[in-house]
Amino acid sequence: MYRRLVNTYGILEDQLTVLPTGVDTTLFERADGLSIRQHRGWGDDVVMISVGRLAPEKNFKMLLDAGIRSMQTNERLRLAFVGDGSRRDELEKIAQKAGFGERVDFIGRVPFTEIPSYLKAADLFGFASTTETQGLVTMEAMTVGLPVVAVDAIGTRDVVENGKEGLLVGDASESLAAAICQLLDNEEMMQHFMEASLQKSKEFDIRLQVKKLEDVYKQAIEDKMANQYVVVPKM
């Protein structure tokens, strides 16, 4: 996506290097998900977690609606939303009115150091935002091996390949609910996505990204010394 955008300014793809924000994978490797499950009383529930600001642009209302549809046919499914925002009261009322108030946990804000443990305590990651720039929270979820069920949007599609690390669908609660149920009903698919997410997350390791960034700067220095520049045509 970013390559296509910059291409519109006249810069050729072979002059571009796209680097995601790195993830400190050591924080997620050390995370203790079991203590969170015990503390929250999740037991044997299948937990779909999401992390973000509970604001209109993050599309949590649609995600909640999809979760409610899924819980109607999956008795063990539980939703966990980590974060806070202007839509929290409205979302809590929707869950209560639908009869699933006890199966939707609004965790609220937590320190970043606790995010890895919450993610590791879950079974899959749900995401409906269509306004992400790079999908950092999705990258973090993949770092603990969570399969992803999300809206096919910029940012998310840059880190998740549909059918490989998760399922990407259109921006509709019915579509997202169908994907959630499809994944919950297929243990083999769930396991495949878990393994693929862990493997893909190695690309996000902050140490690897720092090395790549160093290489970019080294190349830029060499190009400058050789009087080679990227020329952007006037618009």
Phi and psi in degrees as a GROMACS rama.xvg file:
@    title "Ramachandran Plot"
@    xaxis  label "Phi"
@    yaxis  label "Psi"
@TYPE xy
-66.7286  -37.4539  TYR-2
-61.8378  -44.578  ARG-3
-63.415  -39.3165  ARG-4
-64.0056  -47.4981  LEU-5
-68.8179  -30.2251  VAL-6
-59.3458  -31.3661  ASN-7
-66.2448  -16.2522  THR-8
-92.2808  3.711  TYR-9
93.5925  8.13356  GLY-10
-92.5475  128.519  ILE-11
-73.3462  152.037  LEU-12
-61.3239  -33.3277  GLU-13
-74.653  -1.64252  ASP-14
-103.495  7.37599  GLN-15
-114.969  144.547  LEU-16
-132.818  120.752  THR-17
-104.642  120.433  VAL-18
-122.187  125.402  LEU-19
-76.3374  161.019  PRO-20
-63.1012  130.731  THR-21
-72.221  154.507  GLY-22
-113.637  130.946  VAL-23
-76.0921  89.9158  ASP-24
-64.2655  -21.2378  THR-25
-64.1995  -32.656  THR-26
-63.1004  -36.755  LEU-27
-82.3926  -31.4524  PHE-28
-65.9323  -32.9241  GLU-29
-86.9599  -5.73452  ARG-30
-63.1255  144.715  ALA-31
-110.489  90.314  ASP-32
-73.209  -30.0062  GLY-33
-61.7075  -40.6623  LEU-34
-64.7791  -35.216  SER-35
-67.1075  -44.6648  ILE-36
-60.4908  -40.4993  ARG-37
-67.9975  -42.872  GLN-38
-64.1413  -39.6793  HIS-39
-84.5908  -10.1106  ARG-40
71.3112  34.7384  GLY-41
-80.1817  -20.1272  TRP-42
49.9441  -124.564  GLY-43
-95.3632  11.7897  ASP-44
-62.1678  150.913  ASP-45
-93.6415  113.554  VAL-46
-102.594  121.314  VAL-47
-99.3514  117.99  MET-48
-107.93  152.755  ILE-49
-144.449  149.515  SER-50
-129.482  132.872  VAL-51
160.375  177.512  GLY-52
-77.3026  127.921  ARG-53
-80.4985  71.4761  LEU-54
-126.7  159.228  ALA-55
-52.2521  -42.1871  PRO-56
-67.9286  -13.8099  GLU-57
-90.2039  -5.07999  LYS-58
63.6233  30.8146  ASN-59
-69.3208  -26.5147  PHE-60
-62.9159  -41.961  LYS-61
-66.919  -41.1977  MET-62
-61.9144  -41.6395  LEU-63
-63.6559  -43.3873  LEU-64
-60.4851  -42.6119  ASP-65
-63.9162  -39.6084  ALA-66
-64.7353  -40.8929  GLY-67
-63.7393  -43.721  ILE-68
-58.8431  -40.244  ARG-69
-70.674  -37.941  SER-70
-67.5977  -22.0801  MET-71
-65.6147  -23.678  GLN-72
-118.314  -2.00926  THR-73
-129.459  95.3528  ASN-74
-65.0225  -24.2513  GLU-75
-88.8493  -8.11133  ARG-76
-72.402  136.262  LEU-77
-134.028  144.532  ARG-78
-106.099  142.769  LEU-79
-134.567  119.108  ALA-80
-109.322  117.259  PHE-81
-100.549  118.319  VAL-82
137.993  173.432  GLY-83
-142.618  169.235  ASP-84
163.624  -176.482  GLY-85
-66.7392  -21.0208  SER-86
-93.8141  1.26061  ARG-87
-60.1775  -48.6877  ARG-88
-58.0961  -44.1936  ASP-89
-62.4416  -43.2077  GLU-90
-65.8056  -39.7582  LEU-91
-62.9382  -39.8476  GLU-92
-66.4303  -38.8425  LYS-93
-62.2658  -45.1901  ILE-94
-63.069  -42.4533  ALA-95
-64.689  -45.102  GLN-96
-63.2717  -34.0789  LYS-97
-77.8502  -8.24232  ALA-98
87.0278  15.0768  GLY-99
-119.735  22.8477  PHE-100
-56.8629  -35.9608  GLY-101
-78.5092  -10.5875  GLU-102
-111.91  12.1346  ARG-103
-124.468  111.15  VAL-104
-97.1848  118.33  ASP-105
-96.1092  97.8585  PHE-106
-70.4657  -33.2162  ILE-107
84.3333  -169.345  GLY-108
-73.979  139.767  ARG-109
-134.465  154.405  VAL-110
-59.2681  147.774  PRO-111
-56.9358  -32.4129  PHE-112
-63.4431  -17.8164  THR-113
-94.8247  -14.8176  GLU-114
-57.0615  -46.185  ILE-115
-55.9326  -40.0102  PRO-116
-68.1686  -38.4633  SER-117
-64.5678  -43.0444  TYR-118
-63.5918  -42.1832  LEU-119
-68.3709  -22.0528  LYS-120
-78.4156  -14.4743  ALA-121
-92.2995  175.804  ALA-122
-112.98  -24.6187  ASP-123
-155.611  160.906  LEU-124
-114.414  125.158  PHE-125
-109.142  140.924  GLY-126
-152.396  133.93  PHE-127
-125.768  -0.443814  ALA-128
-62.8653  141.477  SER-129
-115.751  14.4152  THR-130
-121.968  17.4789  THR-131
-77.0258  147.57  GLU-132
-93.7337  -30.9557  THR-133
-147.863  -2.38395  GLN-134
69.1118  42.7928  GLY-135
-61.8701  -42.5577  LEU-136
-67.0145  -30.7706  VAL-137
-68.385  -39.6135  THR-138
-60.003  -40.995  MET-139
-66.0732  -38.9622  GLU-140
-64.0805  -39.5155  ALA-141
-67.0382  -27.1386  MET-142
-66.0268  -23.4487  THR-143
-100.522  9.54461  VAL-144
84.0583  24.6837  GLY-145
-82.1685  131.95  LEU-146
-65.8357  150.644  PRO-147
-114.811  133.979  VAL-148
-124.431  115.41  VAL-149
-150.901  166.052  ALA-150
-74.4396  136.647  VAL-151
-75.2385  96.5357  ASP-152
-143.062  167.004  ALA-153
-56.3182  150.099  ILE-154
87.5779  -63.4682  GLY-155
-65.1966  -47.1392  THR-156
-68.7995  -13.5351  ARG-157
-78.3418  -16.8273  ASP-158
-118.283  -18.768  VAL-159
-117.933  127.977  VAL-160
-97.4212  122.851  GLU-161
-57.1792  128.212  ASN-162
86.2247  -1.80491  GLY-163
-114.909  -58.0569  LYS-164
-103.322  -5.99688  GLU-165
174.471  -167.403  GLY-166
-119.037  128.223  LEU-167
-113.047  132.442  LEU-168
-133.553  175.422  VAL-169
-69.5427  166.713  GLY-170
-80.7766  69.9183  ASP-171
-149.648  137.56  ALA-172
-63.3368  -33.7213  SER-173
-63.0137  -41.807  GLU-174
-67.0799  -42.4586  SER-175
-67.3583  -40.393  LEU-176
-62.7318  -41.3243  ALA-177
-61.6785  -39.1932  ALA-178
-67.8989  -40.9706  ALA-179
-59.8181  -48.3027  ILE-180
-65.5608  -38.0173  CYS-181
-59.371  -42.9235  GLN-182
-70.2228  -42.7652  LEU-183
-64.7552  -27.9086  LEU-184
-87.9767  0.415956  ASP-185
-132.548  93.0095  ASN-186
-63.4538  -34.7797  GLU-187
-64.7992  -42.0803  GLU-188
-64.8541  -42.0572  MET-189
-58.1015  -47.4138  MET-190
-64.9818  -40.4248  GLN-191
-61.6885  -45.4826  HIS-192
-65.629  -36.9927  PHE-193
-60.2011  -49.2111  MET-194
-65.3531  -40.2251  GLU-195
-67.2887  -37.3416  ALA-196
-63.5975  -45.2553  SER-197
-60.3026  -43.037  LEU-198
-65.5428  -44.8957  GLN-199
-64.6746  -34.015  LYS-200
-64.6792  -20.5482  SER-201
-62.0994  -27.875  LYS-202
-69.5144  -20.7172  GLU-203
-89.6714  -7.81635  PHE-204
-51.4201  129.268  ASP-205
-61.3845  -31.5106  ILE-206
-66.9514  -38.617  ARG-207
-67.3217  -41.2924  LEU-208
-67.7705  -35.7408  GLN-209
-63.5535  -42.7285  VAL-210
-61.7261  -42.7673  LYS-211
-63.8511  -38.8708  LYS-212
-65.7947  -39.7799  LEU-213
-59.9856  -41.3831  GLU-214
-63.9897  -37.4499  ASP-215
-63.6919  -44.3039  VAL-216
-64.9094  -40.1779  TYR-217
-61.5848  -42.7973  LYS-218
-65.3934  -38.9236  GLN-219
-63.8603  -40.0207  ALA-220
-64.24  -44.197  ILE-221
-63.1028  -40.1379  GLU-222
-65.2238  -39.9098  ASP-223
-64.5986  -42.6751  LYS-224
-63.5071  -28.0888  MET-225
-93.1825  8.30962  ALA-226
59.2872  37.5866  ASN-227
-107.134  126.634  GLN-228
-133.677  153.753  TYR-229
-85.0412  119.26  VAL-230
-102.728  122.776  VAL-231
-100.109  118.627  VAL-232
-64.4035  149.683  PRO-233
-68.5379  138.409  LYS-234
